[in-house]
Amino acid sequence: MNRFYSIITIIFFLTNISYANTVTSNAKKLELVNIVSQQQILSQRITKAYLYNGSVDKANRQLRNALSSFYKTYSTINTSTKSSKIRKIMTFIKKSSSEFKKLSKKPLNSKNSKLMLALSEKVLAKSKTVATLLKKSLKKEAYESVTKSGQQQMLAERIAKYYIAYQANRNDKSIEKKMKSSIAQFSKNHKKLMKNKGNTKVIKRKLKEVNELWKRISKLYKSKKLSSIVFTSTDDISKKMKEVTKLYMVAYR
């Protein structure tokens, strides 16, 4: 009988260790997905801050911080994966980090703005590929909630980026199209997140706060004189969605 209880105790102990390891593994995977999302956000924030530099006081400080954080995301992702595909992309990201720094020091003009916009799009596309490669290792609900809320942070930065670019050149239909597409995607994502069955009371409250902010700025692209409001409001949305992302990570780990 004592032997039987000993075997049961050992099985129970090993099961708990296995469960704990699974929880830890899932948490690490979600954290890595979140860092990839941060990389996407920063690719847009760097360009946005560069384009706003001179028209919004805190843009220069935000640019410096974003450049530093961008390299850190590269370093963390590169050392956290054994995937040859992801590491190959990280080689491109590392090179892009240097290009961002070089461009950020150049005068703000039409040529450099186009170079910065193009680079941010390339980095965003590559980073999205990394996120897709990580998708297989996570449950669908966890991956979609974390990446979708992370995407909202990125879109907030992207909308502000294309808003200021559009104000500089209202004849550029490509910029106008990308800006409106980002606005539409943000609205679509927000509706999906609001309906997420995994939302806690805190998440629901924070999403409602984002909703109120979004109502105020979603049509501001039509005005030429509200660049500082768009900059500040999209920053506020990005910060609130970052809080939502953290809450999803806790809920699904």
C-alpha positions in Angstrom: 0.0 0.0 0.0 2.8 2.3 0.9 4.4 1.6 -2.4 1.2 2.4 -4.2 1.0 5.8 -2.5 4.6 6.4 -3.3 4.0 5.8 -7.0 0.9 8.0 -7.0 2.9 10.8 -5.3 5.7 10.5 -7.9 3.2 10.6 -10.8 1.5 13.6 -9.3 4.9 15.4 -8.8 6.0 14.6 -12.4 2.7 15.8 -13.8 3.0 19.1 -11.9 6.5 19.6 -13.3 5.4 18.8 -16.8 2.5 21.3 -16.5 4.8 24.0 -15.0 7.2 23.5 -17.9 4.4 23.8 -20.4 3.1 27.0 -18.8 6.7 28.4 -18.8 7.2 27.4 -22.4 4.0 29.0 -23.6 4.8 32.2 -21.7 8.2 32.4 -23.3 6.7 31.8 -26.8 4.1 34.5 -26.2 6.7 36.9 -25.0 8.8 36.3 -28.2 5.7 36.9 -30.3 5.1 40.1 -28.4 8.7 41.2 -29.0 8.2 40.6 -32.7 5.1 42.8 -32.6 7.1 45.5 -30.8 9.6 45.3 -33.6 6.8 46.0 -36.1 5.6 48.9 -34.0 9.0 50.4 -33.7 9.6 50.2 -37.5 6.6 52.6 -37.8 7.4 54.7 -34.8 10.9 55.5 -36.0 9.6 56.7 -39.3 6.7 58.6 -37.8 9.0 60.4 -35.3 11.5 61.3 -38.1 8.7 62.8 -40.2 7.2 64.7 -37.2 10.6 66.0 -36.1 10.5 69.8 -35.9 6.7 70.0 -35.7 6.2 68.1 -32.4 8.5 68.7 -29.5 8.8 65.2 -28.2 9.3 63.6 -31.6 13.2 63.8 -31.5 13.3 62.1 -28.1 10.9 59.4 -29.3 13.0 58.8 -32.3 16.2 58.2 -30.2 14.4 55.9 -27.9 12.7 53.9 -30.8 16.1 53.5 -32.5 17.6 52.0 -29.4 14.6 49.8 -28.7 14.5 48.5 -32.3 18.1 47.2 -32.0 17.2 45.5 -28.7 14.3 43.6 -30.3 16.7 42.3 -33.0 19.2 41.2 -30.4 16.5 39.4 -28.3 14.8 37.7 -31.2 18.1 36.6 -32.7 19.3 35.0 -29.5 15.9 33.5 -28.6 15.5 31.3 -31.7 17.3 28.5 -33.4 15.2 28.8 -36.6 17.5 29.4 -39.6 14.7 31.2 -41.4 14.1 33.7 -38.6 17.9 34.3 -38.1 18.2 35.0 -41.8 15.5 37.6 -41.5 17.3 39.0 -38.4 20.4 39.6 -40.5 18.2 42.0 -42.6 16.7 43.5 -39.5 20.2 44.2 -38.1 21.3 45.9 -41.3 18.0 47.9 -41.3 18.7 49.1 -37.8 21.9 50.7 -39.1 20.1 52.2 -42.1 17.4 53.7 -39.8 20.1 55.4 -37.7 21.9 56.8 -40.8 18.6 58.1 -42.3 17.4 59.6 -39.0 20.5 61.9 -39.0 19.8 63.2 -42.5 17.8 66.4 -43.2 14.0 66.0 -43.4 13.2 66.4 -47.1 11.2 64.7 -49.8 13.9 62.3 -50.8 14.9 61.2 -47.3 11.2 60.9 -46.3 10.6 58.5 -49.2 13.7 56.4 -48.2 12.5 56.2 -44.6 9.0 55.3 -45.6 10.2 52.6 -47.9 12.6 51.1 -45.3 9.8 51.0 -42.7 7.6 49.0 -45.1 10.3 46.5 -45.9 11.1 46.0 -42.2 7.4 45.6 -41.3 6.9 43.0 -44.0 10.0 41.0 -42.8 8.9 41.2 -39.2 5.4 39.9 -40.1 7.0 36.9 -41.7 8.8 36.2 -38.4 5.4 36.4 -36.6 3.9 33.9 -39.1 6.8 31.5 -38.5 6.2 31.6 -34.8 2.4 31.0 -35.2 2.7 27.2 -35.4 4.0 26.8 -31.9 1.1 28.6 -30.2 -2.7 28.0 -29.7 -4.7 30.0 -32.2 -6.6 32.0 -29.6 -3.5 33.1 -27.8 -1.6 33.9 -30.9 -4.4 35.9 -32.5 -5.2 37.9 -29.4 -1.6 38.9 -28.7 -0.7 39.6 -32.3 -4.0 41.5 -33.0 -3.6 43.8 -30.0 0.1 44.2 -31.0 -1.0 45.0 -34.5 -3.2 47.8 -33.1 -0.2 49.4 -31.6 1.6 49.2 -34.9 -1.4 50.6 -36.8 -1.7 53.6 -34.4 2.0 54.4 -35.3 1.4 53.7 -38.9 -1.6 56.0 -39.2 0.3 58.8 -37.6 3.2 58.1 -40.0 1.1 58.3 -43.1 -0.9 61.2 -41.7 2.1 63.5 -41.6 3.4 62.1 -44.9 0.0 62.8 -46.5 0.0 66.4 -45.1 3.4 67.0 -46.8 2.2 65.7 -50.1 -1.6 65.5 -50.6 -1.2 64.6 -54.3 0.5 61.3 -53.5 -2.4 58.8 -53.9 -0.3 55.9 -52.7 0.3 57.5 -49.3 -3.4 58.4 -49.1 -4.4 54.8 -49.9 -2.1 53.3 -47.3 -3.3 55.8 -44.6 -6.9 55.0 -45.3 -6.2 51.3 -45.4 -4.5 51.5 -42.0 -7.5 53.4 -40.6 -9.9 50.8 -41.9 -7.8 47.9 -40.6 -7.6 49.5 -37.1 -11.4 49.8 -37.0 -11.8 46.2 -38.2 -9.3 44.8 -35.6 -10.9 46.8 -32.8 -14.3 45.4 -33.5 -12.9 41.8 -33.4 -11.0 42.5 -30.2 -14.2 43.9 -28.6 -15.9 40.6 -29.3 -13.1 38.4 -28.1 -14.6 35.8 -25.8 -11.4 35.8 -23.7 -11.7 39.4 -22.7 -11.7 40.0 -18.9 -13.5 43.0 -17.3 -10.3 44.9 -17.3 -9.6 44.2 -21.0 -13.1 45.3 -21.9 -12.7 48.5 -20.0 -9.4 49.4 -21.6 -10.8 48.6 -25.1 -13.7 51.0 -24.4 -11.2 53.7 -23.5 -9.4 53.0 -26.8 -12.7 53.2 -28.6 -13.4 56.7 -27.2 -10.0 57.9 -28.3 -10.4 56.3 -31.7 -13.8 58.1 -32.3 -12.0 61.4 -31.8 -9.2 60.9 -34.2 -10.3 58.5 -36.9 -11.4 61.3 -39.2 -8.7 63.8 -38.4 -6.7 63.0 -41.5 -9.0 65.4 -43.4 -7.5 68.4 -41.5 -4.0 69.9 -42.1 -3.7 71.6 -38.8 -4.0 68.8 -36.3 -0.6 67.0 -36.6 0.2 67.4 -32.8 -3.2 66.0 -31.8 -2.8 63.0 -34.1 0.7 62.4 -32.8 -0.4 62.5 -29.1 -3.7 60.6 -29.6 -2.1 57.8 -31.5 0.6 57.6 -28.9 -2.1 57.3 -26.2 -3.9 54.5 -28.2 -0.6 52.6 -28.7 0.1 52.8 -24.9 -3.3 51.6 -24.0 -3.1 48.7 -26.5 0.2 47.8 -25.0 -1.5 47.3 -21.7 -4.2 45.2 -23.4 -1.5 43.0 -25.0 0.1 42.4 -21.6 -3.3 41.4 -20.1 -3.8 38.9 -23.0 -0.4 37.4 -22.4 -1.3 36.8 -18.7 -4.7 35.3 -19.7 -3.3 32.9 -22.3 0.1 31.8 -20.8 
